[in-house]
Amino acid sequence: MHWILMYICPGLLFIQSCVMAFSKNQFFLILGIVFIAPFVVNKLVWLANSQLVEGEMRFTGHGNLGSALGISSYPVIKFMLGRDSIYFNGNVNLDLKPGEHVMVRYQKNNPSDAIVNNFVCIWMVTVAYALLPILVLLVVYIIPDRLDPIIPKGSSVIIGKSPLIRIVHKKSD
């Protein structure tokens, strides 16, 4: 770990004495990565530990109030794990017919944690959860100077020991 810190702050022995300066663009890019990385890494670890098996769409299930309104229908998919039959609810947007075969990803230690193996089913929830922090960062980033933004255009952000984050405004002419 120490060598990583030395790479980030060459010539310094402790992170407490490390001072890094970033432009507004660099700072928001780093914040975006910090807020998005946990969602993406979690999904990548899930995918790396998942098993692939063939499943079959058995019937269409209906949610509580949504079934009365006709908006909450989803495929119920079955796959075999040894002698056990595992059923799970697929995504609402899947257009599957009963008896149709699909590839399914599941966790070996938790087979009910299963999803249909296609891009939308795998990544839709991750994108949905990551969207809120990205939208908040985007709104904070695009606030025009006339509305007194947190980090004005042309300013620098200094990250150090005390204070942890300092905004250095550009000098006006």
C-alpha positions as MATLAB code, in Angstrom:
seq = 'MHWILMYICPGLLFIQSCVMAFSKNQFFLILGIVFIAPFVVNKLVWLANSQLVEGEMRFTGHGNLGSALGISSYPVIKFMLGRDSIYFNGNVNLDLKPGEHVMVRYQKNNPSDAIVNNFVCIWMVTVAYALLPILVLLVVYIIPDRLDPIIPKGSSVIIGKSPLIRIVHKKSD';
ca = [
       0.000    0.000    0.000;
       2.828    2.360    0.841;
       4.302    2.159   -2.672;
       0.933    3.123   -4.176;
       0.864    6.264   -2.049;
       4.435    7.040   -3.069;
       3.368    6.725   -6.719;
       0.438    9.109   -6.196;
       2.550   11.577   -4.203;
       6.186   11.038   -5.256;
       8.799   11.929   -2.685;
       6.354   12.069    0.218;
       6.346    9.530    3.005;
       2.837    9.964    4.391;
      -0.525   10.594    2.798;
      -1.165   13.285    5.421;
       1.388   15.546    3.752;
       0.172   14.829    0.213;
      -1.445   17.759   -1.560;
      -3.049   17.298   -4.959;
      -4.506   20.014   -7.192;
      -7.222   19.325   -9.738;
      -9.140   21.412  -12.225;
     -12.934   21.490  -11.937;
     -13.213   18.943  -14.776;
     -10.666   16.573  -13.232;
     -12.298   16.826   -9.796;
     -15.782   15.976  -11.101;
     -14.371   13.142  -13.214;
     -12.744   11.664  -10.092;
     -15.976   12.115   -8.090;
     -17.937   10.411  -10.875;
     -15.566    7.463  -10.849;
     -15.694    7.241   -7.033;
     -19.508    7.247   -7.011;
     -19.951    4.844   -9.956;
     -17.149    2.352   -9.208;
     -18.910    0.564   -6.307;
     -21.951   -0.221   -8.486;
     -19.884   -1.430  -11.447;
     -17.389   -3.412   -9.354;
     -20.225   -5.080   -7.434;
     -21.852   -6.194  -10.693;
     -18.529   -7.362  -12.183;
     -17.817   -9.471   -9.081;
     -21.348  -10.883   -9.277;
     -20.791  -11.783  -12.944;
     -17.376  -13.325  -12.255;
     -18.887  -15.569   -9.556;
     -22.038  -16.476  -11.467;
     -22.862  -19.766  -13.139;
     -24.510  -20.052  -16.553;
     -27.357  -22.506  -17.139;
     -30.289  -22.904  -19.510;
     -33.706  -21.930  -18.185;
     -37.248  -22.017  -19.476;
     -40.002  -19.408  -19.313;
     -42.859  -21.201  -17.553;
     -45.701  -18.670  -17.180;
     -46.479  -14.970  -16.803;
     -46.666  -13.670  -13.251;
     -48.502  -10.561  -12.088;
     -47.651   -8.074   -9.373;
     -50.049   -6.711   -6.766;
     -51.662   -3.440   -7.890;
     -49.927   -3.564  -11.251;
     -51.822   -6.693  -12.237;
     -55.120   -4.873  -11.770;
     -53.850   -2.078  -14.002;
     -52.213   -4.497  -16.444;
     -48.737   -2.990  -16.125;
     -46.867   -5.429  -13.948;
     -46.603   -8.673  -15.873;
     -43.293  -10.510  -15.839;
     -42.032  -13.889  -16.994;
     -41.463  -16.555  -14.358;
     -38.415  -18.570  -15.356;
     -37.397  -22.013  -14.145;
     -33.988  -23.645  -14.282;
     -32.739  -26.919  -12.897;
     -29.953  -27.129  -10.343;
     -29.245  -30.789   -9.816;
     -32.623  -32.257   -8.862;
     -34.015  -28.920   -7.635;
     -36.196  -26.585   -9.684;
     -35.425  -22.915   -9.134;
     -38.029  -20.306  -10.124;
     -37.379  -16.563  -10.367;
     -39.115  -13.518  -11.800;
     -37.613  -12.125  -14.981;
     -37.562   -8.470  -16.022;
     -40.845   -6.860  -17.013;
     -39.469   -5.854  -20.421;
     -38.709   -9.428  -21.549;
     -40.932  -10.631  -24.363;
     -40.838  -14.374  -23.742;
     -43.413  -17.011  -24.560;
     -44.139  -19.985  -22.289;
     -41.755  -22.839  -23.082;
     -39.108  -20.542  -24.600;
     -35.543  -21.328  -23.500;
     -33.196  -18.606  -22.203;
     -29.734  -18.579  -20.668;
     -29.717  -17.731  -16.957;
     -26.955  -16.533  -14.627;
     -27.179  -17.405  -10.925;
     -24.996  -17.424   -7.833;
     -23.812  -20.885   -6.750;
     -24.382  -20.113   -3.043;
     -27.714  -18.367   -3.682;
     -29.463  -19.845   -6.747;
     -32.541  -17.669   -6.276;
     -30.305  -14.677   -7.071;
     -30.720  -15.286  -10.798;
     -31.132  -13.123  -13.888;
     -31.625  -13.718  -17.585;
     -28.263  -13.559  -19.351;
     -28.656  -10.518  -21.581;
     -27.173   -7.036  -21.388;
     -30.342   -5.209  -20.301;
     -31.224   -7.681  -17.550;
     -27.682   -7.742  -16.201;
     -26.962   -4.011  -16.221;
     -30.371   -2.274  -15.919;
     -30.486   -2.228  -12.104;
     -26.844   -1.138  -11.847;
     -27.428    1.761  -14.228;
     -30.615    2.740  -12.374;
     -28.819    2.889   -9.007;
     -25.800    4.719  -10.432;
     -27.947    7.270  -12.239;
     -28.924    9.298   -9.146;
     -25.372   10.145   -8.008;
     -24.386   10.927  -11.596;
     -27.364   13.252  -12.050;
     -26.572   15.060   -8.787;
     -22.930   15.499   -9.823;
     -23.995   16.671  -13.275;
     -26.347   19.296  -11.831;
     -23.641   20.553   -9.453;
     -21.120   20.600  -12.327;
     -23.242   22.576  -14.797;
     -24.455   25.320  -12.444;
     -23.608   28.532  -14.315;
     -21.279   31.106  -12.721;
     -24.110   33.639  -12.388;
     -25.814   31.293   -9.872;
     -22.732   31.092   -7.617;
     -21.696   27.450   -8.172;
     -19.819   25.405   -5.590;
     -16.802   25.243   -7.891;
     -16.717   28.182  -10.337;
     -15.356   27.784  -13.863;
     -11.553   27.993  -13.948;
     -11.163   27.241  -10.221;
      -8.871   24.589   -8.816;
      -9.651   22.017   -6.154;
      -6.854   21.265   -3.693;
      -7.036   18.014   -1.759;
      -4.764   17.852    1.276;
      -4.677   17.255    4.998;
      -6.236   20.393    6.415;
      -8.675   21.330    5.075;
      -9.357   18.102    3.215;
     -10.850   19.907    0.208;
     -10.117   23.540   -0.603;
     -11.462   25.451   -3.597;
      -9.113   28.063   -5.010;
     -11.039   30.600   -7.078;
      -9.483   32.071  -10.188;
      -8.361   35.652   -9.901;
     -10.634   38.096  -11.691;
      -8.998   40.672  -13.905;
];
